[in-house]
């Protein structure tokens, strides 16, 4: 029936969980692929109404009905060559019998005609027929409740190429003429791509295509076929003809000005004593190779192996000489100059309108913010937040129980961010948003959009956000920032924690305290940083426990006798194996992949003079996986996952500073570390106490490294069952 290929699926567009609707997160990272899929659907049937698409690889569906759909037909399209593989559909006049819920049911076979077929999936039972070969199909379907989508989601759904019901799709275009973007020295044309996602016409020069890791070879092949050479030539000719108007000239001038600034920056830099240098292109250096910052983490690790035999090397990043300290011997020199002689690198100034607060501030401002914030995160106050964290942890257990009862795999990549976001909202704002209970990813999706805008601006060739009216066409950063502020203000008004939340404590302070603007800025940083980092680490914890059943058994035995109700920080610290698993996960897939700095006075590194204004990178995770000094303390097998390296005869061996390095170093270490550790350890203990993770037999999840986390490319989903003792 099949050729041995594994079952797999990819979905995009609108989702519906009961009465909750929204857009899937895949629209952020795989936008071009989704637009190619929807274009193919429209090419096959220009009038087809659909809000969602799914690609199925060798998936055999048993008899079922798509009860979440509207009563409009699904369109099923062949994307590969196979025989058979049509659909059986319920039909009282049919002659083909199938068992439906144990009862013989008459139906008929729908075969592909010209590579497509239609099925009334909501009202009729239907199932996949046997096939020969590799069966890859694209299904375009129309979910119910589309009218409940927000205006922003409706706009985005249409911009992706979906064709929702007419009443849903009528979305007004932004007022005024659309600017046109011309990006020179574009590398992988991140700015132009962002502009095109916003519906602008954008042109990129010096463009290099990079491999896109999405849903597989079948989609790539189909997309390449769809973009025929005739269409490409026509598009190029149209672009050339249209580039003669004044708006193109203005855009070219702006891009040229950005390139000129980079050239001037290079000429004005003083000549330091050099380390071994990573080759790059003129002017932009290695920036195009890093996909404009998106692949910087992977590239730094690659360069550290190739050029870092002396423990330090350098590269040119968009005109900035950047020194990478890939050994602890040199990294601790740079970190030791924090917080006043070594500050965050100047590209952070590009994002001050989107993200400020203690994480981004420096100098006297940082001293003041740290002084105000520190009491709210001390040991006593974290202890007072335990009831709130416990409440959210109980909801997490209930949500896992729902999935187990329904016979579904538990999607940890979906659940863990909702858990950590609910914890931050309840402890930080004093009111829970019940994201877990609603399974609502909207807040998480908004945070990803804001984080993407931050990264786009940090590595943009010119400051497009300073051009009046241009920023909204390139990214949604300002819009998301305003949305977060409004949401935080509304949530704080509903605070009901009796003065125990972080926000309430900060507002009740005597003497110098935050203005409302400063409070909102710091809460936003806490929400974004605390949600992504802890949730990703927890996802990897449960993955490792599923992979190593003996390790899971050890953890289960340790948490077996934990009492019901609240657990103190002291009780959590007594769980040595749980803590060892947490420390090892942070070491191998921790939140701080690398840190970037810039010195404000001259100093000597590895015997060479470093003038003020030099940028420095400290690849924290690379150090934890490779450094000789770390090997001396933790063993030579640093590239293996082995939690027992943190255990000694009397419990946990901390091995400072490496036990806390994922949270930073010295005076600038993460303020929320105590809270993050407690919510992480509590989730591990309670989940393993109640549930048994079945062996993980899928390929190892591929990682996408970011500034704050090691995110899996695909969701980590694991079969779980109730634990029996």
N, C-alpha and C positions, 0 to 999 in steps of 0.2 A: 504493500500500500504506500509506503514512504521510502525515502532514500536514506534514512538515518539522521537527517538534520534535526536539531532540537526544536521543540516548540518555542515560539517567541511571538511577541506582539508589541506594537507601538501605537499609541493613541495621541490625538492632538485635537485642539479646538475646545468646545464647551464640555463641561462635565455636569452631572446632576446626581447628587446624593440625597435622596428623599426630596425635601423642599429646598435644599441648598444648591445653588448653581454658581458657576464661575468658569474661568478659563484655565486650562491645564498649564503648568509651569514650563512645559516643553517649548512654549511659544517664545521664550527668551533666548534659549541656546540654539534652537534648531529652526529658526524662523524661515530661512531660505528653503530648507527642505520641506517645511509645511506648505509654503507658498507654491512650491513645485507640485506637491501632491494635489492641492486644491485646484491648481491650474489644469492639471491632467483630468480631474473630475469634470471641470467645466468644458474642457475640450471634448470629452466623451458625451456630455449631456449638458448643454448650456443652460437649460431650464431647471436642472435638478436642484431641489431645496435641501440644504444640509448644513448642520451646525458643527459637525464633528467628523473626523476620519479615523480609521484604524487600519494598520497594516498587519496582516497575520502571516506568520511563517510556519507552515506545516502544522496548523492548528485544526484539530478535529473537534467541532462543537457538538455536544449531545443535544437532544431535543430541548428547545427552550423558546421563550418568547421575550422580546425586548420591550418590557413593560414601561421602561423609562422614556421610550420614543413617543413622538407624535404619530398620528395615524397616517403617515406618508411612507412610501416605499424606500427601502434601502437600495442603494446602487452598489453592486459588487463587481469589481474590475480585476481581470487577470493581469499580474505583473511578471509572471514567469511562465515557462512552457511546461505544462503538465496535462495529463489526460484524466478524464473523470473529474471528481472534485466539485460537482455541482451541489445543489441543495435539495433535500427532501422537505416538502412543505405540506402541512395538514390540508386535506381536501376530502370532503365526504364522498365526492364522486370519483375519487382516485382509486387506483388499484394496487398501490405499493404500501404495505403495512409496516409500521414501526411501533415499538413499545414506547409509550409516553407515560411517565409516572407509573410504570408497571401495567398499563392497559394498552391492548392492541388498538392502533389508530390508523385509519386510512389516510393516504396522501398521494402526492405525485412528485416526480423528479423535475427540478428546474435545471436545465443545462445551460452552459455559457453559449451565447450567440454573439459572434463578432467580439468575443472577449469580455462580454458583460452580461449580467442578469439583474433582474429586479425582484425583490421579495417584500411582502407585507409582513414585516418582522414583529410588529406589536400585537396584532390580533391572531396570527397563525403560529402554531408550533412549527419549528423548522430545525434542521440539523445538517451537518456536513456529510456529504457522500464520500465513499472511498476514492482514492486517486493514485496515480502512478507518477513518479517524478517528485520534484520539489515544488510544493504548492505555496505561492506567495500571492495574496490577494489584497486589494485595497477596497475598503467598505466606506461609503459616504452615507451618513445617516443624520436624521433630524430629531434632536432631543426635545422633549416637552419642557415647558416653563422657560423658554428662551426669552419671553417678554420680561422675565424677572431679572435679566442681566442688567448690571449698572450701565450707565451711558458710556463710560470709558471702556468697559468690556465689549459692549456692542460695537463701538468704533474699531477696537482692535480686532474683533472677530472678522469684521468686513475687510479690514486692511490685510488680513491674512489670506483673503480670497474665498472665505466661506460665503454661502448664499443662504442666510437664514430667511424665515418667512418675511414677506415684504414689510409688515408692520414693525418688525424688529430691525430690519436693515436700514431704514430711513434715518441716517445719521448725517447731520449737517457737517460740511467741511469747515475748517478754520477760516475765519474771515481774512480778507486781504490777499494780495498776491503771494504766492509761495516763493521764497528765495531759492536760488540754485547754488549748489556747492561744487567747487572745484578743488580737489585735494592733490597737491603735488608731493613728490617724494613719499608716496603713499604706502609703500610696503604692502601690507595686507589690507590696506584701505579701511581701517576700522571706522574713521570719521565718516567717510562716504557711505559705508554700509549702514551706520547708525542713521544717517540722513535719509537713506532710501527706506529704512524701516518706518520712518515718520511720513512717508509719502512724498518726499522731495525728489527732484531730479538731481543726481549727484554724479560727478565724473572723477575718476581716480587715475593718476599717472604713476608709472613705476609700480604697477600692481602685480603681485605674485600670488598665485593661488596656492593655498595650503590645504592639506587633506582635512576633510571634515569627518569626525567620528560620530556618526549618527546611528541610524537603525539598520545599517547593513548594505552589502554590495548591491542588493536588488534595487533599493531606492536610488542609489547613485547611478546605476546603469539606466534606470528609467528616466531620471532627471536629465542625464546627458543626451539621451535620445530625444527627449522633448524639446530641448534647446537646439534646434537644427541650425546648420551653418547659414542657411538663408535668413533665418530670423536674426542671427548675430550680425550678419553683414548689414541687414536693414536697420538694426538698432544703431550700429556704428555710424552709418550714413546719416541717420536722423540726428544723432548727437552732434556730428560735425556741422551740419546745416544750422542747428539751433545755437551753436556756441558763438554767434556773431553779435548777439544783442548786448546791451550795456550791463545787464545783471551778471552775465558771465565774466565780463571784464572786472566788475567789482569783486566777485568771488575770487577770481585769479589774483587780484591785488592783495586781498586779505591773506590768501594762502602764501603768496610770495613774501608778504611782510613777515609771516611766521617763520619761513625758512631763513630770511635775512637775519632775524633776531638770533636764530641758532648759530649762524655763521659768525656774527659779532661776538656772541658768547664764547665761541671757541678761540677767537683771536685775542680776547681780553684775558683769558685764563693765564695765570702764571705757570711757569714750567717747573713742575715738581720732579722729584726723582721717581722714575717709573718702575712698576712691577711688570711681570709678564702680562701681555695684553691679548684679549680676545679680538680676533679680526672682526671688522664691521664695515659698513658702507660709509662713503663720505657724508659728512654732516649729521646724519641720523644714527650712525654707529650701529649698535646691535638692536635698536628699537624695532625695525621691521621683523627681525628674526624672532622676537618675543611676541609677535602678533599684537603689537602695541600694548605690552604689559600683561596680556592675558596668559601667556605661557612663560612669564618671567621666572616663576618658581622652578618649573622643570628645567629651564635653561640654566639657571644658576647651579643646580645640582650637576647638570651635565658638564658645565664649564669647570666646576670645582674638581671633578675627576680628571679632566683633560688638561687644565692649565694651573691647577692649585697644588702642585707638588711641594712648593715652598710654604704652603699654608696661607698664601695671599696672592691675589692676581687682580687685574683691573679690566674694565671695559668702558666704552663710551656709550652712554644712554642719552640720545637726543641732545648731544652737545655737552653733557655733564660727564666728567671723568668720575667713574665710580670704582672704588676699591672694595673687593670682596674678601672678607676674612673668613676663610673656610677651615681654619683650625682654631681650637679653643685658646691656644697660646696667644694668638693675635686678636681674637674676638674679645677676650676679656680686657684687653687694653682699651679698645673702643668703648665697650660697655662701661668700663670704669670711669670714663669721662662724662657719663650721664649724671645728672640731668642738665648741667649748665654749660659745660664746654663742648658737649656733643648734643645736637638737637635733631628732631625729625627733619628729613630732607625737604628741600624747598618746594617740591612738587605738591606737598600737602597744602600749600597756600592756594592751589587751584581749586580746592574743594571746601574752603571755609564757608561758602554760602550754603553748602549742603550739610556739612558735618563739622561740628566744633566740639566743645566740651573738653574734659580733662585728658582724654586720649590724644587729642590733636594739639592741645595748648602747650606752650613752652614758657620758660623763664618765670617772671613774677606772677603771671597769670596762672601758670600751672601750680605754683606754690600755694596761691590763694585757694584755687579749686580743690587741691588735694587736702588742704587743711579743713575745708568745709565738709568734704565728702568722707574723709577717713572715719570719723566717729560712727557714721551710719553703717559701716562695714566691719566694725570691730567684732571680736568674738562674742561679746555679750549681746549685741544687737542681732547678729546672725542667729544666735540661739533663740531670740524672740521671734524670728521669722519661721521657725520650724513648723508650727501649726499650719501656716499657709502652704509651705512646700509639701507637707504630708497630705493635705487636702487634694492638691493637684496630683500627687502620686497615686492616690486612691482612684482618681478618675482615669489615670493612665491604665491601671489594672483592669478597670471596668471596660475600657475600650478594647484592650487586648482580648478580654473574655468574650466580647461580642464577636470579634473576628474568629476566635477559636470555635465558638458555638455555631457560627455560620459555615464552618469548614474551609475558611479562607486562610491563605498565608498572611502573616502579619507584616505589613509594610512599615518597616522601621524608619525608612527615610521620610515617610509621611507623618508618622506619629511623634517621633522624637522632637522635631521643631515645634509642634503644637504643644507638647509637654513643657519644653523650656520657655516658650513664649508665654504660656499661661503662668508659669512660676514667676517670670519677670514681672508680668502685669500685676499679679496678686501681691508679690512682695515689694515691688517698686512703686506701683500706683495705688495699691490698696483696694483693687477691685479686679475680679477675674472676668475675662472675656469669654470663657467657656469655649475656647477654640477646639479643645479636644473633643468635647461632647458634640459640638456641631460638625466636627471634621472639616472645619473651614480653613482653607489655605490662603485666603485673601491677604491677611497680614504678612504671611511669610513671602508670598509672591511680591508684595509691595516692597519688602525689605530687599529682595533680590534686584528689583528694578532700581532702587536707590543705590545699592552697592555697585551695580553695573554703571550707573551714571557717575559715581565717584571715580571708578577706575577709568572710564572713558575720559573724564576731564584731567585726571592726573597725567595721562600720557598723550593728550591731544597735541598735535603739532603747533597749534596756535589757540589762544584763549577765545574760542567761539562764543562762550557764555557772556563775554563782555560786549559783544556786538548786540545792540538793542534788537530784541525780537527774534534772535537767531537760536538761542539755547533750546526753546521748546520744540524746535524742529529736529534737533539732534538727539536730545535725551529727555527723559521725564523726571529728572532730578528735582527741579524746583517744585513741580507738581506733587511729587511724593513727599517732599519735606513739609509742604503745607498740609498735606493730608495727615501725616503723622502728628503734627502739632495739634490739629483739630481733634484727632482721635484721643491724644493724650490729655488735652484739656477736658474733654467730655468725660473721660474715664476717671480723672482725678476728682471731678465733682461728685462722682458716685462712690468715692472711697468709703469703705465701711470696716476698716481694720482696727478701729479704736486707737488710732495714732501710732500703730506699730509699723506701718509701711515706710519705706525709705523716703518717699516724697513727703509724707506727713512729718517725719522726724526733721527733715531738712527745712521745712517751712516753720517748724516750731523752735528753731534754734534762736538763741539770744545773740545779739551783736551782729557782726558781719555775716550775711547769708546771701544766697543766690537771689537774683531777680527772677521774675517768672520766665523771661527769655533764657537765662542761663540754666534754670531748672529743666526746661523743656529740652535744651540742647544736650544736657548730660543724661537725661532719661532716654533720649533717642539712642545715644551711644551705648548705654547699658542694654537696651533692648536688642539692637542689631548685633553687638559683639557677643552678648550673653546667650542669645538664641542660637546663632549659627555654630559657635564653637562647641558648646556643651552637647548640643543635639547630635552633631556629627560624630563626636567622640563616643557617645552612647551607642550610636548605630554600629560603629566598628567594634565596640565591646561585645555586643550580642552576636555579631558575625563571628568573632574569634571563639566565643563560647560554643557556638554551633559547630564550628570547624573542629574544635578540640573537645570531644565529649568527656575525656578524663578530667580536663581542667574545669569544665562545667560541673562535673560531679563534685570536685573539691569545693568549689564555690557554694554549691547547693548544700553540702554538709555543714559548711560554716554558718549559713544563714538559716538553717532548718529550725533552730530553736529560738529565733528572734520573736519577742512578744508582739502581740497586736498593739496598735496605737502608736503614739509618737516615739521616735527614737532620737536620743540626744546625740550631739556631736561626739561625746565621749564613747557612746555605744558604737557609733560608726567607725571611730578610730580603732576599736578593738577587733574589727573585721579585717585581719591582716591579708587574707587571700583576695578579698574584694578590693582592698586598696592596692595590692600588687597588680591586679588586672587593670585597674584605673591608671596607675602610674605607667605601666607598660604600653597601654593604648595611647596615652598622651605622648609618650616618647616616640612611638612609631607613626602615629597619625594625629599629632597634636595640633592645636589651633594656631600657633605662631610659626608658620613655615619660614619666614624670614623677617628681619627688621631692617629699616633703612634710616640712616642718619646723615648729618652734615656738621662738620666741625666749625666752630666760630673763632678758633685760634690755632696757631701752628703747633704741631707736636710731631714726634718721631715714632714711626711704626716700622718694625722689622729693620731698623737702622736707616730708614729713609725718611726725609723731611716731607711732611704733608701740610701744604699751605691751607689757610682758612678757605672755606667754601668747597672743600672736597667732599664728595658723597661716599658713604660707606654702607655696605650690605653685610649683615650677619645672618647666614643661613642656619637658623636654629635647628631645624629638623635634620639637615645634612650633618651638622655637628653631632647630634645625638645618635646618628646611625653610622658614623665613620671615624670620629676623632680618636686619636691614640689615648688621650687623657681619659675620655669617657670609657674606652675599652679597659683601661687599668682598673676602673671602679666597677664597671658593669659586665665585663667579659668581652671576649673577642668576637662573639657571635651577634654583633649589634644589629645585623640585618635579619635576624630571626626574632619571632615573637615569643618571648620567654618570660612570663611574669615572675617566676621564682628568683630571677636575678635581684629582685628588690627585697627578698626575704632572708633573714638571719635567724640564729637560734632564739632570739628574744622578740622576733616580730619584724617590722618594717625597718630596712636600712635606707635612710633617706638619700645618701650620697649627694649632699649639697655641692654646687648649686643646681645639679642636673635634675633633681626631683621636682623643682619648681620652674625650671627654664622655659617650659612651654607657656608659662604665664608671664614671662618677662624676666627682668633682672634688676636687682638693686632697688633704689628708691622709686623707680617707675614701674615696679611690678604691678600686675593687675589688681585693682582694688577689690574686685568681685571674686577673687580666687576662693575665699572661704565658702561663699554662697554656692559657687559653681561646683566645688568639690562635694559639698553636702548634697546638693540635688542630684549630682551624678552618682555618688555612692548609694544614696537612698534608692534611686531607680534600679540600680543593679541588684541590690539586696532584695527588694520587694518583688521585682519581676522574677528573678531566679527562684525565690522562695515559693512562688505560686505556679510558675510555668516551666515546662521542659522544652528547650529548643532542640528540634530534630536535627540530625546531621545535615550540614550544608554541602550539597553535592553538585552545585553549579560551578562554573568557572569563577576564579577569584575576581571580585568587582574591580573594574578599572577606576583609578582615582583621577579627579580633576582638582589640581592644587590651586588654591586661592590665597589671598593675603591672610585670611582668618581660619581656614579649615581645609581638610582633605576630603572633599566631597566625592561620593561615588558617582560615576557617570550615569549608571542605571540605578534604580531604587534597590535597596537591599530588602528582600522579602524572604521570610523564613517560615517553615511549617512549625507550629507550636502546639503543644497539648498541655492540659492541666498536669501539674506535677503530683505524683502519688508517692507517698512515703512507705 
